[in-house]
Structure formats: structure tokens, C-alpha cells
Amino acid sequence: MNLKQTRLHILRETQSLEFSLRELARRASVSHNAPYKHFVDKRELLAAVSAEGFEMLTKRIAKEIAGFRTPREQLFALLRAYIDHGVGNPALYSLMFGGYLSGPNHGRPAIELAAAEKTKALLAGVIIAGGVGRAIPHTSRNERKIAGAVLACWSLVHGLTLLLADGLVGPNEKSGALADRLVQGLLSGLATELP
């Protein structure tokens, strides 16, 4: 197993960010200095892992929405893929959206931001195409409307994903049905009035 596979495996297995570069090297069967050839420190390693998480999410979303013709169906599939990604990978999701990589002295790492922007662009594209009930021309005049719809969608699914991943709402076997109802409610509300 290479370093890339190993770091995701450790995260899935332990559901914790509390692993060392030495542990990563041991599990990847490489010298304890090998990770330092790729990463300056653990923060840089975790930024790469977070970027991989966004790449995985973007691929999953693209695959899911490809099966639907209407923007509304695509938006529903996109939001459900987002939820399923977070619930299925709670430690990775926490890394992607938690505050571990940011702090008072630095913002989010560039590699992570670039990957996250691709995911956000997919969401915005489906919204622009009519995912919230009607197409929104991508003009400077509509930037706030588009940003408001993106924020509304993202806020709901982000909060719901955290609640489901942490087991704080309903039994696990009913989480899919709950997510479906809440996402449909959000989309119905947005079709009536954009923020």
C-alpha cells in the first residue's frame, strides 16, 4: 500500500486525526523519513488528505448527477451524494470541514481550497441550470442570488450530515429517508423563494 492509500486507510480505520507521520510510514512499509519527502509536516499531509476527500466527493457527485436529466433531479442527487459521502466517511468529512487545518495564523491550505472550489462549482452549476426550480442566468446581477442558493443548500446538507454522522438524529436505518425528506423540503422552499 502506498502513502496515499495508507493515509486514507488509517483515517477510515481509526476515525481520528491523531496519527503520526511515523505511524503512516510504518503502515506503508517505508522508512520513517519517507513521508517527509512528500510533506513538510502533518498539517501539509492532512491538507492533501482533505483535498483527496474533496476530489472523492466531486467524483461521486459528478457520477450521481450524470444519471439524471433535469437540474432538479441532479440537485437532489448531488445533495444526497454529499450527505452519503460525509456519513460514510465521518473522520474525512470532519477533516474537510472542521477547523483542524485553519487557525489564527493561517487560512485553509491552497491545495484543499482548490479541490473544494471544484465541488462548490458543481453545486453552483446545477443551481444555475435550474436546480432550485428555475434557471438563474449567470450574470453579475445574479451573483448574490446564486451564492444565496448555494449557501442554503450547503448549510442544510452540512448540518444534516454532521447530525447523521454523529448519530444524533434517528436510527441509522432511517437516516436515508430522513435525508430525502429534508432535502426535498429544502428544494421546495428554494423553488418558492431564493435567499
Number of C-alpha atoms within 10 A of each C-alpha: 11 12 17 14 11 18 23 18 15 17 19 16 10 11 14 14 16 9 13 11 19 16 14 22 20 14 16 19 14 15 12 14 11 17 19 15 7 11 15 10 12 15 14 16 18 22 23 20 22 26 22 20 23 26 18 15 24 24 14 16 23 17 14 18 21 11 11 14 9 13 21 21 15 24 28 22 22 24 24 20 22 22 26 20 21 25 21 15 17 21 20 25 23 18 20 23 14 11 11 14 18 13 9 5 5 8 11 13 17 12 15 22 16 13 20 21 13 16 19 15 13 17 23 20 17 23 26 22 19 18 24 27 19 15 13 18 14 15 9 9 9 13 13 12 16 23 15 15 24 22 15 17 21 16 12 15 22 18 12 22 24 18 15 24 23 11 13 11 14 11 11 13 8 10 20 15 11 17 19 15 12 15 22 15 12 18 22 13 14 19 16 12 11 16 14
